Amino acid sequence: MESKLEVLVKSATELRNKPSQKLSQFVSIRLRGSANQTRWISDETNIEWNETLTWKIRGLLDPSEALDVEVFQKSMIMFSQLTAKTQIPLQAAVETGFMTVEATLQDQRGSVIPNAKLLVDVTYSSPMCDEVEAPPIKPTVRKKSWINVPSLTGGFTKRTLPTSQPIDESEGTEV
């Protein structure tokens, strides 16, 4: 049994950049120890990724699970550095299959970064939610009111059945 979680990372606003440095930024999202990341976007305070990250999940998501989100930046002279983070609870997505989140971003120490937001759409589909093919509808069959009965002289004759008597659909042919 396999579920699927898709996170559309739309944008981030008011990410701090040092004016003297050209920075590239990306988002890394972790679920159950598995991380996916967006592409790098250079030199922006307000970034639009519009990128979908996908996880195939064994089993079902628990409504208490959350996405761990981190925003990293890097310049030409330094390695990737964590600049913002947040957690996105998945309860609404598990219960309804979809949610839009505008998450408040925090710095490395857990302090809220003023006006910094991350906008994402989360879509969850599980075998339990997927459309189940309905059983085929039996066409309405007009019940026959007669059956073929062997006659005493050989061959068959049609015999009319009372309307309350059940009939076997496999006998005779309908006219």
C-alpha positions in Angstrom: 0.0 0.0 0.0 1.6 3.3 -1.1 0.6 6.9 -0.5 1.8 10.0 -2.2 2.5 13.5 -0.8 3.2 16.4 -3.2 4.3 19.8 -1.9 4.2 22.7 -4.3 6.7 25.2 -2.9 5.3 28.4 -4.3 7.3 31.3 -2.8 9.1 32.8 0.2 8.8 36.5 1.2 11.1 38.8 3.2 14.1 36.5 3.3 17.1 38.3 4.7 20.1 38.8 2.5 23.3 40.6 3.2 23.4 43.5 0.7 27.1 43.0 0.1 26.8 39.4 -1.0 25.2 37.7 -3.9 23.3 34.7 -2.4 21.5 31.7 -3.8 18.7 30.2 -1.8 16.8 26.9 -1.8 14.2 25.1 0.3 14.8 21.6 1.8 11.8 19.7 3.1 12.2 16.5 5.2 9.5 13.9 5.8 10.2 10.7 7.7 14.0 11.2 7.2 13.7 11.6 3.4 14.6 15.1 2.1 13.8 16.8 -1.2 14.9 20.3 -2.2 14.0 23.0 -4.7 16.5 24.4 -7.2 18.7 27.4 -6.3 17.4 30.9 -6.9 19.9 33.7 -6.9 19.9 37.1 -5.3 16.3 37.5 -4.3 14.5 38.6 -1.1 11.2 37.4 -2.4 11.6 34.2 -4.2 9.2 32.2 -6.4 10.1 28.6 -6.9 6.8 27.1 -8.1 8.3 23.7 -7.8 6.7 20.4 -6.8 8.4 18.0 -4.5 7.1 14.5 -4.3 7.3 11.6 -1.7 6.1 8.1 -2.2 5.2 6.8 1.2 4.7 3.2 2.4 1.5 3.0 4.3 -0.6 5.9 5.4 0.5 9.3 6.8 -0.4 9.8 10.5 -2.3 13.2 11.0 0.3 14.0 13.7 3.2 14.0 11.2 4.8 17.2 10.0 7.1 18.5 7.3 10.4 19.9 8.5 11.2 22.9 6.2 14.6 24.6 6.0 15.7 27.5 3.8 19.4 27.6 3.0 21.5 30.3 1.4 25.0 30.1 0.0 27.4 32.6 -1.5 30.5 32.2 -3.6 32.7 32.2 -0.5 30.7 30.0 1.9 28.9 26.7 2.1 25.2 26.3 2.5 23.9 28.0 5.6 20.5 27.6 7.3 18.7 31.0 7.3 15.1 30.0 8.1 13.1 27.1 9.2 9.5 26.1 10.0 7.3 23.0 10.6 4.2 22.3 8.6 1.7 20.0 10.4 0.0 17.6 7.9 -3.3 16.9 9.8 -5.4 19.0 7.3 -3.8 17.4 4.3 -4.3 13.8 5.7 -8.0 14.6 6.6 -9.0 16.5 3.4 -6.3 15.6 0.8 -5.3 19.2 0.2 -4.2 22.3 2.1 -2.6 25.6 1.4 -0.2 26.9 4.0 1.4 30.3 4.6 4.0 29.3 7.2 5.9 31.8 9.4 9.6 31.4 9.2 12.0 31.3 12.1 15.8 31.9 12.3 18.3 29.3 13.5 17.6 30.1 17.1 13.8 29.7 16.7 13.0 33.5 16.7 10.3 34.6 14.2 11.7 36.5 11.3 9.5 39.5 10.8 7.3 39.3 7.7 9.1 36.2 6.4 6.6 33.6 5.0 6.7 30.5 3.0 3.7 29.6 0.8 3.1 26.0 -0.1 0.3 23.7 -1.3 0.2 20.2 0.1 -1.6 17.4 -1.7 -2.0 13.9 -0.1 -3.4 10.9 -1.8 -3.6 7.4 -0.3 -5.1 4.1 -1.4 -7.9 4.9 1.0 -8.7 8.2 -0.7 -8.2 7.2 -4.3 -11.3 6.6 -6.3 -12.4 3.0 -6.1 -13.8 1.6 -9.2 -17.5 1.0 -8.6 -18.7 -2.5 -9.3 -20.4 -2.8 -12.7 -24.1 -2.1 -12.8 -26.1 -5.1 -13.9 -28.3 -4.1 -16.8 -32.0 -4.4 -16.1 -33.1 -7.7 -17.5 -36.7 -8.2 -18.4 -37.7 -11.4 -16.8 -39.2 -14.0 -19.1 -42.6 -15.2 -18.4 -42.2 -18.6 -19.9 -39.8 -21.6 -20.0 -39.1 -24.4 -22.5 -40.5 -27.6 -21.2 -40.0 -31.1 -22.8 -43.2 -32.2 -24.4 -44.6 -35.8 -24.4 -44.4 -36.0 -28.1 -40.7 -34.9 -28.3 -39.3 -31.4 -28.6 -40.2 -28.5 -26.4 -43.2 -26.4 -25.7 -43.4 -23.0 -24.0 -45.0 -23.0 -20.7 -46.2 -19.7 -19.0 -45.0 -19.1 -15.5 -47.0 -17.5 -12.7 -45.6 -14.0 -12.1 -44.8 -14.8 -8.4 -42.7 -17.9 -9.2 -38.9 -17.3 -9.4 -37.4 -18.2 -12.7 -33.9 -19.3 -13.7 -32.4 -16.9 -16.1 -30.4 -19.6 -17.8 -33.3 -21.6 -19.1 -35.0 -20.9 -22.4 -34.6 -18.0 -24.7 -36.4 -14.7 -24.4 -38.5 -13.4 -27.3 
